Amino acid sequence: MVSANTTVQVLTPSGILDGTQAEEIRSQVDHALSAGATTLLMDLKDTTFVDSSGLGTLVSVLKKLRAQGGDMFVCSINPQVKMLFELTSMDQVFQIFKDREAFEISQ
């Protein structure tokens, strides 16, 4: 699901974020960018698990956005996904917010 707020777009993938969802996420990101988004919030509230392919997709999206002068943030991660981000040091790469409200307050 994608929801918009001018230059900020929110993507809410659900279930397992793995290689099978990579193309769908990239397509949603391309659509968001063509609609004028410069900031992407990946809301993982409905994501139960992220594997290495899913993590690679998130990094790829982040690089693409930053190359175009934008940025990507992550929110609402569950404890298992949080542990993956910490073990892979992705918590140092992505700015992670507790939830959408915390992200909106920061903007």
N, CA, C and O of each residue as an XYZ file, in Angstrom:
428
protein
N       0.842     -1.189      0.000
C       0.000      0.000      0.000
C       0.881      1.245      0.000
O       1.912      1.289      0.671
N       0.468      2.242     -0.750
C       1.189      3.509     -0.813
C       0.223      4.616     -0.442
O      -0.879      4.688     -0.985
N       0.627      5.485      0.483
C      -0.181      6.670      0.778
C       0.712      7.890      0.647
O       1.918      7.824      0.886
N       0.104      9.006      0.261
C       0.902     10.176     -0.097
C       0.641     11.369      0.794
O      -0.453     11.540      1.333
N       1.661     12.189      0.940
C       1.568     13.480      1.606
C       2.542     14.392      0.876
O       3.661     14.601      1.344
N       2.135     14.935     -0.257
C       2.937     15.799     -1.111
C       4.249     15.117     -1.499
O       4.254     14.270     -2.393
N       5.366     15.469     -0.844
C       6.653     14.897     -1.222
C       7.025     13.680     -0.377
O       8.053     13.051     -0.624
N       6.206     13.343      0.613
C       6.453     12.161      1.443
C       5.459     11.078      1.040
O       4.253     11.318      0.990
N       5.974      9.888      0.754
C       5.091      8.764      0.465
C       5.396      7.650      1.449
O       6.544      7.436      1.839
N       4.341      6.942      1.842
C       4.460      5.849      2.802
C       4.180      4.538      2.087
O       3.154      4.389      1.424
N       5.094      3.593      2.222
C       4.891      2.239      1.722
C       4.712      1.327      2.922
O       5.443      1.432      3.907
N       3.736      0.431      2.838
C       3.441     -0.471      3.948
C       3.436     -1.913      3.443
O       2.369     -2.478      3.205
N       4.617     -2.513      3.278
C       4.638     -3.914      2.855
C       4.105     -4.810      3.974
O       4.185     -4.456      5.150
N       3.567     -5.961      3.605
C       3.035     -6.854      4.633
C       3.596     -8.258      4.456
O       4.054     -8.639      3.379
N       3.545     -9.012      5.545
C       4.029    -10.386      5.516
C       5.539    -10.448      5.564
O       6.188     -9.702      6.297
N       6.085    -11.349      4.773
C       7.533    -11.562      4.737
C       8.136    -10.700      3.634
O       7.729    -10.779      2.474
N       9.104     -9.883      4.007
C       9.804     -9.027      3.042
C      11.035     -9.794      2.568
O      12.060     -9.850      3.248
N      10.902    -10.382      1.379
C      11.990    -11.182      0.823
C      12.129    -10.893     -0.666
O      11.538     -9.942     -1.178
N      12.892    -11.696     -1.343
C      13.136    -11.488     -2.762
C      11.879    -11.500     -3.614
O      11.832    -10.846     -4.656
N      10.860    -12.236     -3.187
C       9.631    -12.299     -3.978
C       8.871    -10.976     -3.964
O       8.088    -10.711     -4.876
N       9.086    -10.151     -2.956
C       8.424     -8.844     -2.884
C       9.286     -7.719     -3.456
O       8.818     -6.590     -3.596
N      10.525     -8.020     -3.781
C      11.470     -6.983     -4.211
C      10.963     -6.197     -5.415
O      10.989     -4.967     -5.403
N      10.505     -6.889     -6.447
C      10.063     -6.202     -7.663
C       8.850     -5.320     -7.390
O       8.753     -4.213     -7.921
N       7.927     -5.803     -6.567
C       6.746     -5.005     -6.224
C       7.147     -3.728     -5.483
O       6.617     -2.653     -5.760
N       8.076     -3.851     -4.550
C       8.526     -2.679     -3.793
C       9.234     -1.693     -4.723
O       8.989     -0.489     -4.654
N      10.101     -2.196     -5.584
C      10.794     -1.304     -6.531
C       9.795     -0.581     -7.432
O       9.959      0.603     -7.726
N       8.769     -1.293     -7.862
C       7.736     -0.685     -8.702
C       6.989      0.415     -7.947
O       6.720      1.481     -8.500
N       6.655      0.151     -6.682
C       5.973      1.156     -5.863
C       6.867      2.375     -5.647
O       6.388      3.509     -5.655
N       8.157      2.143     -5.455
C       9.100      3.250     -5.266
C       9.197      4.076     -6.548
O       9.176      5.306     -6.497
N       9.304      3.410     -7.689
C       9.362      4.134     -8.964
C       8.106      4.974     -9.166
O       8.185      6.115     -9.623
N       6.951      4.412     -8.826
C       5.689      5.152     -8.943
C       5.701      6.372     -8.016
O       5.289      7.463     -8.412
N       6.175      6.181     -6.781
C       6.235      7.286     -5.817
C       7.152      8.394     -6.321
O       6.819      9.574     -6.215
N       8.305      8.018     -6.871
C       9.248      9.012     -7.388
C       8.666      9.759     -8.579
O       8.834     10.973     -8.695
N       7.987      9.044     -9.460
C       7.396      9.711    -10.625
C       6.241     10.623    -10.223
O       5.884     11.542    -10.961
N       5.655     10.367     -9.043
C       4.578     11.228     -8.531
C       5.133     12.430     -7.772
O       4.368     13.250     -7.266
N       6.475     12.539     -7.690
C       7.090     13.701     -7.062
C       7.583     13.500     -5.645
O       7.995     14.460     -4.995
N       7.550     12.278     -5.155
C       8.025     12.020     -3.794
C       9.535     12.219     -3.713
O      10.272     11.833     -4.620
N       9.981     12.818     -2.627
C      11.413     12.942     -2.362
C      11.789     12.210     -1.082
O      12.965     11.946     -0.829
N      10.787     11.885     -0.282
C      11.002     11.168      0.971
C      10.072      9.970      1.010
O       8.891     10.065      0.674
N      10.627      8.841      1.427
C       9.852      7.616      1.516
C       9.912      7.104      2.947
O      10.987      7.004      3.538
N       8.755      6.783      3.493
C       8.678      6.143      4.804
C       8.236      4.713      4.583
O       7.140      4.465      4.080
N       9.090      3.767      4.959
C       8.764      2.356      4.859
C       8.192      1.937      6.215
O       8.932      1.733      7.177
N       6.868      1.814      6.274
C       6.175      1.444      7.508
C       6.077     -0.079      7.555
O       5.321     -0.683      6.793
N       6.845     -0.694      8.452
C       6.928     -2.151      8.524
C       6.001     -2.751      9.578
O       6.250     -3.854     10.063
N       4.933     -2.036      9.938
C       4.023     -2.523     10.983
C       3.384     -3.856     10.627
O       3.082     -4.645     11.522
N       3.170     -4.128      9.343
C       2.540     -5.376      8.910
C       3.548     -6.388      8.377
O       3.166     -7.429      7.843
N       4.842     -6.079      8.524
C       5.898     -6.973      8.056
C       6.321     -7.869      9.210
O       6.734     -7.387     10.264
N       6.213     -9.173      9.001
C       6.509    -10.126     10.073
C       7.960    -10.576     10.082
O       8.483    -10.965     11.126
N       8.621    -10.526      8.917
C       9.988    -11.023      8.819
C      10.669    -10.368      7.623
O      10.029    -10.095      6.608
N      11.964    -10.120      7.749
C      12.771     -9.593      6.644
C      13.974    -10.512      6.479
O      14.711    -10.745      7.437
N      14.178    -11.038      5.266
C      15.369    -11.850      5.037
C      16.442    -11.006      4.341
O      16.256     -9.808      4.130
N      17.557    -11.638      3.989
C      18.672    -10.878      3.412
C      18.293    -10.224      2.082
O      18.762     -9.126      1.781
N      17.460    -10.880      1.292
C      17.017    -10.279      0.025
C      16.149     -9.059      0.275
O      16.264     -8.051     -0.423
N      15.279     -9.153      1.271
C      14.433     -8.015      1.628
C      15.263     -6.850      2.129
O      15.007     -5.697      1.784
N      16.260     -7.160      2.947
C      17.149     -6.118      3.454
C      17.924     -5.479      2.301
O      18.109     -4.263      2.265
N      18.370     -6.308      1.365
C      19.066     -5.792      0.190
C      18.182     -4.867     -0.632
O      18.652     -3.866     -1.173
N      16.908     -5.205     -0.724
C      15.959     -4.353     -1.443
C      15.829     -3.002     -0.762
O      15.819     -1.968     -1.429
N      15.729     -3.002      0.565
C      15.624     -1.739      1.304
C      16.865     -0.876      1.085
O      16.754      0.335      0.891
N      18.041     -1.496      1.117
C      19.289     -0.753      0.898
C      19.327     -0.200     -0.528
O      19.734      0.943     -0.739
N      18.909     -0.997     -1.495
C      18.872     -0.554     -2.889
C      17.951      0.651     -3.068
O      18.293      1.604     -3.768
N      16.788      0.602     -2.432
C      15.833      1.715     -2.504
C      16.432      2.962     -1.851
O      16.312      4.065     -2.385
N      17.076      2.782     -0.699
C      17.702      3.906     -0.006
C      18.752      4.568     -0.894
O      18.784      5.793     -1.010
N      19.613      3.763     -1.523
C      20.652      4.305     -2.406
C      20.038      5.063     -3.577
O      20.514      6.137     -3.945
N      18.988      4.508     -4.155
C      18.326      5.155     -5.293
C      17.763      6.511     -4.884
O      17.948      7.504     -5.587
N      17.079      6.548     -3.750
C      16.500      7.805     -3.280
C      17.576      8.839     -2.985
O      17.451      9.998     -3.382
N      18.626      8.431     -2.295
C      19.694      9.377     -1.954
C      20.420      9.878     -3.200
O      20.846     11.032     -3.241
N      20.564      9.032     -4.210
C      21.205      9.450     -5.459
C      20.388     10.525     -6.164
O      20.926     11.311     -6.944
N      19.082     10.555     -5.887
C      18.199     11.549     -6.497
C      17.889     12.700     -5.545
O      16.983     13.496     -5.789
N      18.659     12.775     -4.450
C      18.480     13.874     -3.507
C      17.379     13.655     -2.492
O      17.002     14.582     -1.775
N      16.861     12.450     -2.420
C      15.800     12.137     -1.459
C      16.328     11.339     -0.287
O      17.538     11.238     -0.084
N      15.415     10.774      0.484
C      15.812      9.953      1.625
C      14.702      8.968      1.952
O      13.556      9.136      1.534
N      15.061      7.941      2.706
C      14.104      6.930      3.131
C      14.264      6.683      4.619
O      15.374      6.670      5.151
N      13.139      6.490      5.275
C      13.106      6.214      6.703
C      12.283      4.958      6.932
O      11.497      4.551      6.076
N      12.470      4.350      8.094
C      11.761      3.124      8.447
C      11.050      3.351      9.768
O      11.569      4.039     10.646
N       9.855      2.772      9.915
C       9.159      2.862     11.201
C       8.411      1.571     11.499
O       8.207      0.729     10.624
N       8.012      1.443     12.749
C       7.134      0.370     13.228
C       7.706     -1.030     13.014
O       6.999     -1.926     12.552
N       8.984     -1.220     13.349
C       9.561     -2.554     13.169
C       9.320     -3.406     14.410
O       9.353     -2.911     15.537
N       9.075     -4.696     14.183
C       8.853     -5.608     15.305
C      10.204     -6.026     15.895
O      11.243     -5.775     15.286
N      10.201     -6.655     17.064
C      11.469     -7.004     17.726
C      12.396     -7.881     16.880
O      13.613     -7.703     16.918
N      11.838     -8.821     16.120
C      12.674     -9.698     15.297
C      13.358     -8.912     14.178
O      14.543     -9.107     13.912
N      12.615     -8.034     13.534
C      13.191     -7.208     12.467
C      14.197     -6.229     13.061
O      15.237     -5.962     12.459
N      13.893     -5.696     14.234
C      14.825     -4.788     14.909
C      16.152     -5.496     15.182
O      17.221     -4.914     15.000
N      16.076     -6.758     15.620
C      17.292     -7.517     15.899
C      18.112     -7.704     14.621
O      19.338     -7.587     14.649
N      17.444     -7.992     13.501
C      18.141     -8.133     12.223
C      18.850     -6.834     11.848
O      20.008     -6.850     11.430
N      18.152     -5.716     11.999
C      18.753     -4.414     11.683
C      19.978     -4.168     12.565
O      20.988     -3.652     12.088
N      19.898     -4.531     13.843
C      21.026     -4.321     14.754
C      22.190     -5.253     14.422
O      23.341     -4.818     14.408
N      21.904     -6.529     14.155
C      22.964     -7.499     13.857
C      23.707     -7.167     12.565
O      24.897     -7.456     12.437
N      23.017     -6.571     11.625
C      23.627     -6.221     10.340
C      24.083     -4.763     10.296
O      24.555     -4.288      9.263
N      23.944     -4.061     11.408
C      24.284     -2.637     11.539
C      23.456     -1.742     10.624
O      23.846     -0.608     10.347
N      22.326     -2.240     10.158
C      21.447     -1.417      9.328
C      20.740     -0.351     10.160
O      20.196      0.611      9.618
N      20.752     -0.527     11.477
C      20.192      0.518     12.342
C      21.086      1.758     12.327
O      20.677      2.827     12.780
N      22.314      1.612     11.801
C      23.211      2.755     11.638
C      23.038      3.398     10.259
O      23.456      4.535     10.038
N      22.423      2.665      9.347
C      22.228      3.135      7.974
C      20.875      3.822      7.829
O      20.770      4.891      7.227
N      19.842      3.196      8.388
C      18.481      3.730      8.300
C      18.124      4.466      9.580
O      18.469      4.024     10.675
N      17.436      5.583      9.442
C      16.868      6.231     10.615
C      15.538      5.538     10.877
O      14.654      5.518     10.020
N      15.408      4.968     12.080
C      14.238      4.162     12.423
C      13.403      4.899     13.458
O      13.912      5.354     14.482
N      12.114      5.008     13.170
C      11.175      5.659     14.081
C      10.258      4.619     14.701
O       9.966      3.583     14.104
N       9.813      4.919     15.914
C       8.924      4.003     16.635
C       7.659      3.728     15.831
O       7.219      2.582     15.733
N       7.074      4.774     15.256
C       5.842      4.646     14.483
C       5.696      5.851     13.558
O       6.557      6.731     13.536
N       4.608      5.887     12.798
C       4.394      6.999     11.859
C       4.287      8.330     12.575
O       4.782      9.348     12.091
N       3.643      8.319     13.721
C       3.479      9.567     14.476
C       4.836     10.156     14.843
O       5.047     11.361     14.710
N       5.758      9.311     15.303
C       7.101      9.791     15.658
C       7.809     10.358     14.427
O       8.512     11.364     14.524
N       7.626      9.721     13.278
C       8.209     10.234     12.034
C       7.626     11.601     11.696
O       8.362     12.537     11.385
N       6.302     11.712     11.757
C       5.633     12.970     11.405
C       6.058     14.107     12.323
O       6.219     15.241     11.871
N       6.242     13.815     13.605
C       6.692     14.835     14.557
C       8.094     15.319     14.178
O       8.404     16.502     14.319
N       8.939     14.404     13.697
C      10.321     14.762     13.353
C      10.407     15.628     12.100
O      11.403     16.320     11.887
N       9.388     15.591     11.289
C       9.409     16.347     10.035
C       8.975     17.739     10.325
O       8.913     18.568      9.418
